[in-house]
């Protein structure tokens, strides 16, 4: 019965490769790799970007503060500190928006199919924020 102790055994598995889409155009913008650390905290890193920029042009986070300033978008940590709240929800972490360089509090909710998540970044109240739908890459 040790499988009951594993976080993925009692809800959606957040680890894996997720597709992020542009809110306005619906086009695929990035692939985000989410991993779980040994302490059951989830982190996400940009694995690939799909940009309209010229080929071979470095895509940098020019608006990011501190050590993330001018960091390449590929490899950029954008999700940190996420903890499982219950079977379908994660909270307690932060998400970086490379477009504006701001860090927001974050919550993640699985849909019923376990292959789609709603990622919400917010400042003070989780019900006032920007939500995106990410789809698992199969």
C-alpha positions in Angstrom: 0.0 0.0 0.0 3.0 2.4 -0.2 1.6 3.7 -3.5 -0.9 5.7 -1.5 1.9 7.8 -0.1 3.0 9.0 -3.6 1.5 12.4 -4.5 0.8 11.3 -8.1 -1.3 8.3 -6.8 -4.0 10.5 -5.4 -4.6 13.1 -8.1 -3.3 14.5 -11.3 0.4 14.3 -12.0 1.7 17.8 -12.5 5.2 16.6 -13.7 5.8 16.5 -17.4 5.9 18.8 -20.5 3.1 21.3 -20.8 2.0 23.5 -23.8 1.4 27.2 -23.1 -0.8 29.1 -25.6 -1.2 32.8 -26.3 -4.4 34.2 -24.8 -5.1 36.4 -27.8 -4.2 34.3 -30.7 -4.5 30.8 -29.3 -1.1 29.9 -30.9 1.4 27.7 -29.1 4.0 29.9 -27.4 6.1 27.7 -25.2 6.7 24.3 -23.7 7.1 24.3 -20.0 8.8 21.3 -18.2 7.4 20.8 -14.6 9.4 18.7 -12.2 8.9 17.7 -8.6 11.8 18.1 -6.2 12.5 15.5 -3.6 10.7 17.6 -1.0 7.4 17.4 -3.1 7.7 21.0 -4.3 7.0 21.6 -8.1 9.1 23.8 -10.3 8.7 24.7 -14.0 11.3 25.8 -16.6 10.8 27.0 -20.2 12.0 24.2 -22.4 11.2 25.6 -25.8 9.7 28.8 -27.2 7.8 29.4 -30.4 8.4 33.0 -31.2 7.9 35.2 -34.2 11.4 36.5 -33.8 14.0 36.0 -36.4 15.8 32.7 -36.4 19.0 32.5 -34.3 18.0 35.7 -32.5 18.5 35.2 -28.7 15.2 35.3 -26.9 16.0 37.0 -23.6 14.0 38.0 -20.6 14.8 41.7 -21.0 12.1 42.8 -18.4 13.0 40.3 -15.8 14.5 41.7 -12.6 17.8 40.7 -10.9 19.7 37.6 -12.0 17.0 36.7 -14.4 17.5 40.0 -16.4 18.6 39.1 -19.9 18.5 35.4 -19.1 17.7 33.3 -22.2 14.0 32.3 -22.2 14.9 28.7 -22.9 16.0 27.4 -19.5 14.3 30.2 -17.6 12.7 29.1 -14.3 9.2 30.5 -14.3 7.3 28.3 -11.8 8.5 27.7 -8.3 7.3 26.6 -4.9 4.1 24.9 -5.9 2.7 22.4 -3.4 -0.2 20.0 -3.7 -3.3 21.3 -1.8 -5.6 18.4 -2.6 -6.3 15.9 -5.4 -6.8 18.5 -8.1 -5.2 21.8 -6.8 -1.7 23.1 -6.2 -0.9 26.4 -4.5 1.7 28.3 -2.5 4.1 29.0 -5.4 5.0 31.8 -7.8 5.0 32.3 -11.5 7.1 34.7 -13.5 5.6 36.4 -16.6 8.5 37.0 -18.9 6.4 39.4 -20.9 6.3 42.0 -18.1 9.1 40.6 -15.8 6.7 40.4 -12.8 6.4 37.5 -10.4 2.9 36.6 -9.3 1.5 34.2 -6.7 0.2 31.1 -8.4 -2.4 28.4 -8.2 -2.9 25.4 -10.5 -6.1 23.4 -11.0 -6.5 20.2 -13.0 -9.4 19.7 -15.2 -11.2 16.3 -15.1 -9.1 14.8 -17.9 -5.8 15.3 -16.0 -4.2 16.5 -19.2 -5.2 20.2 -18.9 -4.4 22.6 -16.1 -5.6 26.1 -15.4 -2.6 28.2 -14.3 -3.6 31.4 -12.5 -1.2 34.2 -11.6 -2.5 36.8 -9.1 -1.3 39.6 -6.8 -3.6 39.5 -3.7 -6.7 37.4 -4.3 -6.7 34.2 -6.3 -10.1 35.0 -7.8 -8.7 38.2 -9.3 -5.9 37.1 -11.6 -4.9 36.1 -15.1 -5.6 32.4 -15.9 -4.1 30.4 -18.7 -4.9 26.9 -19.9 -1.9 24.6 -20.4 -2.2 21.2 -22.1 0.0 18.2 -21.5 2.2 17.3 -24.4 1.7 13.6 -25.1 
